[in-house]
Amino acid sequence: MSVVESTLLEETPWPRKAWQALARRVGWLGAIATIVVVVAAIPLLFVIVSSSQLSLSGWQALWSQRLPGLLWNTLSLAILVAIFSFILGVSSAWLIARRNFAGRKIATWLMILPLAIPTYVFAHIYTILFEDDGWIGKAWLAVFGDSVAIPDLYSVGGVTFILSIAGFSYVFLLVRSALEHSNPSLEEAARIQGLSPLAVFWRVNLPLLRPAIAAGLSLVVLHVLSDFGAVSMLRYQTFTLSIYLQMNGRFDYQGAAGLSMVLVMLSFSFLIFERWSRSRQRYYASGTQSRRVTLRNASMFEQCLIWVWLGLITLFAFALPMLWMLDWSLQAWQQDLLDESFWGYVSNSLIVAAAAATLAIVVAFPVAFFHTRKQSVLSTSYIQLSSIGFVLPGPVIALGVLSFILSVLSPLYGGLAALLMALVIRFLPLAVQSQEAALQHLTPSIEQAGRILGAGPLENLRRVVLPMISNGMIVAWVLVFIDAMKELPATLILRPTGFDTLPVRIWIEASEESLELAAPAALMLVLGTLPALWIMMRNEKQSVSKV
């Protein structure tokens, strides 16, 4: 090495040296993914540091008093919600993707719209509907009288019901997309061999749908583990609610960090098991798909059965909550309760959610692409660490980001940057899971063909990879946008002074039993997501028509 080169090397700033060393070791894609994962792990570092300060007696007290019950409540709830979300999501996706019936397009929308309703809104509405003077309560008493008690929502069954109708759409979206882009020749070959339609579903379709089902159920389970709104309103003790009470009721931040650490280990165990169970499977078909899947026309009897099932799902997952919101919003409109500040809440929510969704899909792509194309222990660990946003409750993520901002980037304190950072970390798993599921169905030979024709890595990415997975990226954007619109605890902690969003107003008004003010905010939260859902559905229609 010459004197000039050694002098230039010595003058190179250490961040640039570290970046160059990292890029040489794992490649540019791996280096970018590393930075994303490090930023996403900031709340985890906060939990590790805080929990390490918890004494041995403190850990013993948590184990003897809290942990066994919390583990049972949380695990049983996650399993029950996963089972019901699988049943609702896969069955509805199969009927819509494989049968041609009247109102099929409307049915697709009806299965997606529950994503727009937050779990705390579901819980608040149904606790009112199930009261003696509520719509469901009156109908129940009219049918069963006093002989059968009205179902109690303040139980594991009630919380399972709320979280299942709020989360099954994640499974529906990913499974439906996989079904519509699957290779029909595999099903036809199975039928030629004499398999019945049910046998084809269990032995051909279901195994090939495993990445989409696993990704959807992962999102559902992680949502359950980190849910705050529904469990707090229904007073069901899970890790998330206990962590919140530990922080805000007892002001025991070390105890809250200890519970958060157990929740992290629990969630990571689930993610590692899910990845291991499908680590050596291949889910794309050799060759290219030359034609679309042909829908089978449903008979009149089949259409009735289909709409009975989809109608029941729609009734509880969207129709009843929507009618309740419309009823109380009309009363608020008649009483002139919607002023300029209300429309400011709407604008704030849309701006924050759109910015967070855009940032999330950009930073999630390197992580998903790095793991899909260079599967290793390192890339798998990156996937697990990127999921920390769903592993930790919103309040813990907010406090972790706040601590980082105050220590390293203090000028950003009190602004929107801190809130956006928390939202991106919180919903990064949505973007990573959706894009990775799309990348797993991308046949490697297509990329190889682009390289053989002389396209460089960036050109191949721009002209081959991104167009092929554009549907998955749009799905990711919409999912993050919707969840960012609904996010409550992180927004409560990190929002700038005087910067209220629709979830904040819903929480405040619902806590004060101001139904005529909570309902319009909830209704606008639903309406605000409709354009995003329309963009996603239009893109899916265009992508399918090109097949």
N, C-alpha and C positions, 0 to 999 in steps of 0.2 A: 504494500500500500504506500502511495506517495505521500510526501509531507502535506501537499494540498488536500488530498483526500482525507487524511487523518485529521487535519485541521477542520475541514467542513463537517466531519463526523462528530468532532468534539463540540462544534458550535450548534449542532442540530438540537432543538428543544427536546426535552425528555418525552413529552406527549407524542411527538412525531416518531421518536425512536421506538416507543412502546407500540405504537400503531404499526410501524413497519415490521417489527419483530412478530407481532401477532398475525399480520397478513402473510408473512412468510411461512408461519407454522400451520395455519388453518385455511389459508386462502382469503381472498377479499370478501367472498360471500360469508365465510365463517367469521371473519373479523367484524363485519357489520352485525351479524347475528349475535356475536358476543356482546357488543355494546348495547343492543336492544335488551338482551337478557339481564345484563348488569343493572340497567335502569329499572327494569321490571322487578328486580329482586330487592329494591330499596326498602319496601315495607317489610320484607322478610328479614333483612338485616336489623331493622328496628325491633322486630319481635325477638330475634336471637339475643341482641344486646340487652333488651329489657328483661327477658325471661332468665338470662344468666345471673341477674341480680336477685332473683327469687331464692330465698334460703331453703335449706333442706326441710325445715319444719313447715315452711309455706307449701312446698310440693306435697308433703305428707297430708297436710290439711286439705288440699285440693283433691287428692286421691280418695281420702276417706269420706269427704263430704259432698263432692260435686261430680268427679269424673265418671264413676260407674253409671250413675243415672243419666248423665249427659251423653255418654257413649251409646247407651241403649236407645235413648230417645232419638238421637241424631241418625244412627245407623238404621234403625227400623223405619224412620221417616224416609230416608234416602232410598232404601230398597223398595218400599211401597210406592213411592212416587215414580221410581224408574219402571216398575212393573206396569203401572197404569198408563204412564206416558208411552211406553212401548206398545201397549195394546191400542191406545187411541191413535198414536201417530202412524204406526205401520199399517193398521187396518184402513184408516182413512186415505193414506198415501197410495196403497194398493188399489183401492176402489177407484180413485180418481185417475191414476196413471194407467190402469189396465182395462177400464170399462168406459164405454161411451153411453152416457145417459143424459136425459134432459136436465139442464141446469148445472152441468159439470163445471163450467167456468165460475159460476157463482159459488159452487161448493168449495172450489179452491180458495177463493177469497175468504169464505167463512171459516176455513180451517187455519188461516194465517192471522186473521184479525185479533184473536185473543192475545197475540204478542204485544199489542198496543196497550193492554190494560195492566197496570202494575199489580203485584201480588197484594200490596196493602190496600189497593182499591177493591180488588176482589174480596178480600177479607172483610173490609168495612161494609161493603154492599150486602154480602151474604149474611153477616151477623144481623143486619136489619131485616133482610128478607125472611130469615128463619125465626124471627120473633113471632109471638102470638098474633100481633096485628100486622105482620109483614105479609107480602104477597104469597110466599111459599108457606108460611105459617098458617094463614087462613085456608089455603087450599088443602093443606095436610089435615087440619082439624075438620074440614068439610068432608073429607074422604074417610079418615080413620076415627074422628072424634077424640075423646079423651082416653080411649083404650090403648093407643100407641103413642108414646111420647114423641114430640118433634125431635129430629136428630140434633145432637149437641155438637156444634162446630168447635167448641173449646176442648178438643181431644185430638188424638193422633189421626183418627178418621177424618175429622173436619179439616185439619191442616193438610192431610194427604189429598183430599178433594180439591182444596184451593190451589195447591201447588201443581197438581196434575193438570187441571184445566188451564192453568197459566203457562205450563211449560211443554205440553205435548207438541206444540207447533214447531219447536226446534227439531224434533224427530221427524215430523211430517215434511218439513221443508227439505231436509237433506235426503231423506229416503225417496221422496217424490222426484227430486232432481236426478238421483241415481237411477231410478226406474226409467225415466224418460230418456236417459242417455245410455241405457244398457244395450247390449248386442242381442237382437232377437234371435239370431241363429242358434244360440245356446239353448234357449227355451224350445225352439222348433226341433232341435236334435233330440232333446229329452222326450218330447211328445212322440216323435217318430219311433223311439225305443219303447213306447207303450206306457209311459208314465201318465198318471192322471194330473189334472191341473193342480190339485192340492199337493201331490208329490213333487211336481215341478217347482212349486213355490218353496217347499221345505228343503229340497235337495239341490236346487239350482239357484233360484232367486235369492233366498235368504242368506246363503253363504256369500254370494257376490255383493249383497247389500251390507255386509258386515262393517266395512269402514264407515258408511253413512250412518248406520244404526249406532255404532260405537261412538262416533263423533256426536250424534244427537243426544244419546243418553249421557255422555260425559258432560255436555253442557247442562243437561237437566240436573244431574247429581251435584255438579259444582254449584249450580244455582241454589239447590236445596241446602247445601252445606253453608252457604254464605248468605242465605235469605234473612233479612231483618224485619221487613214490613209485616208479612203475614204472621210469623211466629210471635212477634211482639203484640200485635192486635188480638191474636187468639190465645195469648199467654201460654204458649207451649215452650217448655224449657229445652232449647238446643244450645249448642256452643255459641252461636252468634248472639242470641239474646242474653246469655249469661255473661259473655264478654262485655256487651254493652252495659249491663247492669253493674258489672265489676268496675267499669271505668267511670260511669256517670252516677251510680248510686253510692258505691263505697269509695270511689276515687283511688282504687287499688290498681294502678297501672301495671305493676309487676305481676299481680295475680291475673290480670287480663291478658298480659303477654304470655304467661304460662299456659292459660287455656288456649290462646291462639297458637302456641307452639304445638300442642296436642292436635289441634284441628289441622295444622299444616301437615303433620306426620300422617294423620288419617287420610287426608285428601291425596297426598303424594303416594301412599300405599295403593289407593284405588287407581290412580293414573298409571302407576308402574305395572300393576296387574293387568289393566286393560291393554296397555301397549304390548306386554309380554304375550298375552293370549293371541295376538294377531301379528306378531313380529315377523313370522316366516311365511306369511301368506301372500299370494299375488292376486290382485283383484281386477286386473284389466285383461281383456281378451286379446289373444294374438291376432294380428291383422287389423284391418280398419272396418268400421261399421259403414255399410253402404246404403242403408235405408233406415227409416224410422220404425219404431215399434207400432204394430197395427193394433188399434183398440178394438175389443170385441163389443158389439152392440148388445146392451142389456135388454132382456125381455121386460115386459110391463111388470111382472111379478118381481123380478130382480130390481127394477128401478124403485119399486115401493120399499123393498127391504133396504136398499142402499140409502134412501132418503129417511127412513125411520132411524137408522143408525147415525147418519150424518146430522139429521135434524136434532136428535137428542144431544149430540156433542155441541152443536151450535146453540141450542137453547140455554145450556148451562154455562158454556164457555164465552158466549158473546151476547146473545139476544137479551136475556134477563138483565145483566149488568147495563147493557146499552139502553134499554127501556127505562131503567131506574134513573140513569144519568139524564136522559132526555126529559123525564118527568120533573125532576127537581131543577134542572137547568131552565126549563120553561117558567117555573115559578120565580126563579131568580131574575129572568128577563122581564117578567111582568112587574116585578118589584123594583126595577131599575137598579139592580145591585152590581151590574157589570160596568165599571168605569174605565178610565184610561189606564190605570195601573194594572188592571187585569190583562189588557192586551200587551202591556210591557212584559208581564210574566211569560206570555206566549212567545214573544220575540226572543227573550232571553233563552228560553228552553231550546228553541229551534237553532239559534246560533251556536250554542255550546254543544249540542248533540251533533250537528253537522261537522263542526271542527274536530270533535273527538273521533268521530267515525272515519273521517279522512285521514287523520294522523294514524289511527290504529291500523288500517289496512296497509298503509305504507310501511310502517315499522314491523308489521307482522310477517310480511312476505319473505324477507330474508331468513327468518327462523323456519318457516314452513318449507321453503325451497331447499334450504341447507339440509334439513332432516330427510326430505323426500329423495334427494339425489345423492346424498353422502351419508347414508345411515351408519351410525356408529354410536358408541357409548356417549361421546361428547354431544352429538346432535340430539340424541334421545334425552339427555339431561337438560339440554336447552329447551326442548318441548315441555318438560316437566316444570322448569323454572319459569317459563313464560306463562304458565297457568296459575301463578301465585295470585293473580287478581281475583280469581274465583275461589281460591283456597281461604283467603283472609276476608273477614267482614269489612264492609265499607268504612266503619269508624277507624279500624286499625290501619287500613290503607291510607286514609286521610291523615292520621297522626304520623305515620311513617313519612309520607311526602312532606308534611309540614315540618317535621324535624330536619329533613334533608334541605328543604328550602331555607330554613333559618340558619343552618350551619354552613351551607355552600353558596346558595344563590339568594341571599337576603333581599336584594332589590326586587325580587319577584314576589315577595310576601304581600299578601293582600290583593293580588291581581288575579286575572283569569288564568294565567299560566299554571299556577299551582293546581287549580281545579281541573284544567285540561290534562295535566300530567297524571293526576289521580284517576280520571276517567279512562285514559288510555291504558294505564296499568290495570285498572279494574276489569276492562272488557277486552284486553288483548287476547285472552283465550278464545273468545268468539271468532276473532279475525284469523287466528292461527288455525283453529280446528277446521273452519270452513274452507280456507285456502288449501290446507293440507289434504282434506278429503277430495277436493277437485284435482290436486296434483297427483294423487295416487291413481286416479283413473286416466291420467295422461300417459299413453303408451310411449316408452322410451325410444322406440324406433323412429317416432316422428321427430324428436329432437335430434337424433343421430342423422336423419336425412338432411336436416337443415345444416348441420355442421359439414356433412359430406359435400354439400353444394357450395360451401365456402363462406357461410355466415359465421361471423365471430360470436363470442358468448353474448355480448350485449345485443347484437342484431338478432340473434336466435331467440333471445329472451323477449325482445320487443315484437318480433314478427311471427313467432311460433308459440312460445309458452304463454305469454299474457293473453293473446286472443283466445287460446284454447281453454283457459281457466277464467275467462272474464265473468262467466256466470257465477262461479264460486266467489269471486272477488266482490261482485255486486251484492250477492247474498250476505257476505261478511259485512259490507258497509251498512246494509239495511239493518242487520241484527245489532250491530254496535250502535247505530243511530237510535234505534228503538229503545235499547236498554239504557243508553245515555240519557234519553229523554225521561226515563222513569227513575233514574238513580236518585236516591234520597239521602242516606247518611253522609256520604262524602260531600255532597253539595251543601248540606247543612253546616258542615264544619269549615269548608274551604271557600265558600262563595264570598265574593267581595261584599263589603258593607253596603246594604241597600239593594243588592242584586239577588232578587228572589226569582225562583223558577216555579213552574207548575207543580212539580212534586212537593216543593217546600210549602206552597200554599195549600195543597191538598192535605198535607200532614197537619198543618196548623189548624185549618178549618175543621177537619175531621176530629181532631183532638178536642175541639171546643163544641162538637156536635152541631156545627153550622152546616147542615146538609145542603142548604140552598146556595152556599158558596163553594163547598167542596165539589159538588156535582159538576158545575160548569168547568172548573179546572180539570177534572177528570175527563170530561167530554172533549175538551180542546186537546188534551194529551192524546186521545185516540185519533181525533181528526188530523192532528199534526203529523202523524205517522203515515197517513194514507198516501200522500205523494211518494214517499219512499217505497212503500209496498207496491205502488203502481209501477214505478221504475223497475223494480226487481221482477215483477210479473211480465212486463213488456219485454225485458231482456231475455227472460227464459223462453218466451214464445218465439222470439227472433232466433235464438240459438237452436231451438228444436227444429224450426222450419228450415234451417240451413243443412240439417243432417240428411 
